[in-house]
Amino acid sequence: MKKFLISILLVGFVHSFSFARDGSHVGEIRYSILTRDQFRGLYGEEWDLMQGQKLEEDSDLLALWGKERIPDPRGIFLRCSNGERDSGTGNPDGNLDAGAYQLDQFKSHNHIDSGHSHPLFGCGTGVHLPGGTGMAAIDVNSNGLKLGQDAVRGGSAHIQNTGGNETRPRCISVNAFIKLKESPRVNPQVEQSVQAGVHSSAQTLRQWTCDPEFRAAVENVVRAMVKEGL
């Protein structure tokens, strides 16, 4: 039984490091629909949710990046830096440092009134449109169009508000994680020895992976042995 349990523990040892050595490095960002605890449970505590928190002094990211706080992308979009790209076709503010924050903005533009008309109401052959603030009275009769003494010299148009609380494309909410520390490394020779010792237990591994009842039974045995100090 002890030999069997040791094989299971070795399998778990190798399996756990297969996640640690996923090819990721400090400073990488990943999107996920998983929660913080779920994500860290799969990929390790070297990762954390990006929410503007201060980096710990022993953080590898602090040593490499040199800034004290993680960027906070919650509720906003990430944007690539310009690099060598011209600001006319990229970010108009130029090549900003990674982690730089920009406020929301819409591109400068205008609205031109190319002309419009207003209906006149009256009776018979004469129509009268009374004047008002900044407008002249208008009379239309058989003698033609006549403007009052206070002729219109200019004016403005007011466009009513429309839309929602922001300008955005269609989007889906996700969580953004960043790697703060390098994953623990395993000596290649030690790893090979462990893998060789586990190879003979391949059938046990398959049963452990595919049979929940078998796995539960083994876990119960391990708990009992730990309780008895074996």
SVG drawing of the C-alpha trace seen along z (x, -y; Angstrom):
<svg xmlns="http://www.w3.org/2000/svg" viewBox="-58 -98 78 100">
<polyline fill="none" stroke="black" stroke-width="0.4" points="0.0,0.0 2.8,-2.4 4.5,-1.8 1.2,-2.5 0.7,-5.7 4.2,-6.9 3.5,-6.4 0.4,-8.5 2.3,-11.2 5.0,-11.2 2.4,-11.5 0.9,-14.5 4.4,-16.0 5.1,-15.9 1.5,-16.9 1.8,-20.0 5.0,-21.2 3.5,-20.7 1.3,-23.7 4.1,-25.7 6.2,-25.2 3.6,-26.5 6.0,-28.7 4.8,-31.9 7.1,-34.6 6.9,-37.6 4.9,-40.5 2.7,-38.4 -1.0,-39.2 -3.8,-36.7 -7.5,-37.0 -9.8,-34.5 -13.5,-34.0 -12.3,-32.3 -12.3,-33.9 -9.0,-34.9 -9.1,-31.8 -9.9,-29.4 -7.2,-30.9 -4.5,-30.8 -5.6,-27.2 -4.8,-26.2 -1.7,-28.3 -0.2,-29.1 0.0,-31.9 2.6,-33.6 -0.4,-35.1 -2.8,-37.8 -5.8,-39.8 -4.9,-43.2 -6.6,-45.8 -4.1,-48.5 -2.6,-47.0 0.9,-47.8 3.6,-45.2 5.3,-43.4 9.0,-44.1 10.0,-40.5 8.0,-40.7 10.0,-39.7 7.8,-42.1 8.9,-45.0 12.5,-44.2 12.1,-44.0 9.5,-46.7 10.5,-49.1 7.0,-50.5 5.3,-50.0 1.8,-49.4 0.1,-47.0 -2.0,-48.7 -5.7,-48.7 -7.6,-47.6 -10.9,-46.8 -13.8,-48.1 -11.5,-49.5 -9.8,-48.3 -6.1,-47.4 -4.3,-49.1 -1.0,-48.2 1.8,-50.7 2.7,-52.4 6.3,-51.3 7.7,-52.6 4.2,-53.1 3.3,-56.7 0.9,-58.4 -1.2,-59.4 -2.3,-55.7 -1.9,-54.6 -2.2,-56.3 -2.3,-60.1 -0.6,-60.7 2.5,-58.9 4.4,-55.9 3.3,-55.8 5.0,-53.6 3.5,-50.2 1.0,-50.6 0.2,-54.2 -3.5,-55.3 -5.5,-57.5 -8.9,-59.2 -11.8,-58.6 -12.1,-60.8 -13.9,-61.1 -12.2,-62.5 -12.7,-66.2 -15.5,-66.8 -18.3,-69.1 -21.9,-69.1 -22.9,-71.3 -26.4,-72.5 -26.6,-72.5 -30.0,-74.2 -33.5,-73.6 -37.0,-75.1 -39.9,-76.0 -43.5,-75.9 -45.5,-79.2 -49.1,-79.2 -51.7,-81.9 -54.9,-82.4 -55.9,-83.8 -53.0,-85.3 -51.2,-86.8 -49.0,-84.9 -47.4,-86.5 -44.7,-84.9 -44.1,-87.0 -40.6,-87.9 -38.9,-86.9 -35.6,-87.1 -32.9,-87.4 -35.5,-86.9 -37.3,-89.4 -41.0,-89.3 -41.7,-87.8 -44.7,-88.7 -45.6,-86.9 -48.3,-88.4 -49.1,-89.1 -46.2,-91.6 -43.6,-89.0 -41.5,-88.2 -40.8,-91.0 -38.5,-90.9 -39.0,-93.1 -36.4,-95.8 -34.6,-93.4 -33.3,-91.1 -31.8,-87.8 -28.0,-88.1 -27.0,-84.8 -28.2,-82.0 -27.3,-78.6 -28.8,-75.1 -29.0,-72.9 -28.7,-69.1 -30.5,-67.2 -28.6,-64.5 -28.7,-61.0 -27.0,-57.7 -26.0,-56.1 -23.3,-56.7 -20.3,-56.0 -19.1,-55.3 -18.0,-51.6 -17.9,-48.7 -19.7,-45.4 -17.7,-43.7 -17.6,-40.8 -16.3,-41.2 -13.3,-39.1 -10.8,-39.1 -7.2,-40.2 -4.3,-38.4 -0.6,-39.3 2.3,-37.1 4.2,-38.7 6.8,-36.0 8.7,-33.3 7.4,-29.8 9.6,-27.4 12.0,-25.4 12.8,-21.7 16.2,-20.2 15.9,-18.4 17.8,-15.3 15.5,-15.1 12.4,-15.5 13.6,-12.7 14.1,-10.4 10.7,-11.1 9.1,-10.5 10.9,-7.2 9.6,-6.1 6.1,-7.0 6.1,-5.4 5.5,-2.0 2.3,-3.3 0.7,-4.4 -2.3,-2.1 -2.8,-3.4 -2.6,-7.0 -5.3,-6.3 -7.6,-4.8 -6.8,-7.7 -7.7,-10.2 -10.8,-8.6 -12.4,-6.9 -13.8,-9.3 -14.7,-6.5 -11.2,-5.0 -9.7,-8.5 -12.0,-9.1 -11.0,-5.7 -7.3,-6.5 -7.8,-9.9 -9.6,-8.3 -6.7,-5.9 -4.2,-8.8 -6.2,-10.7 -6.3,-7.7 -2.6,-7.1 -1.8,-10.8 -4.1,-10.7 -2.3,-7.6 1.1,-9.1 2.1,-6.5"/>
</svg>
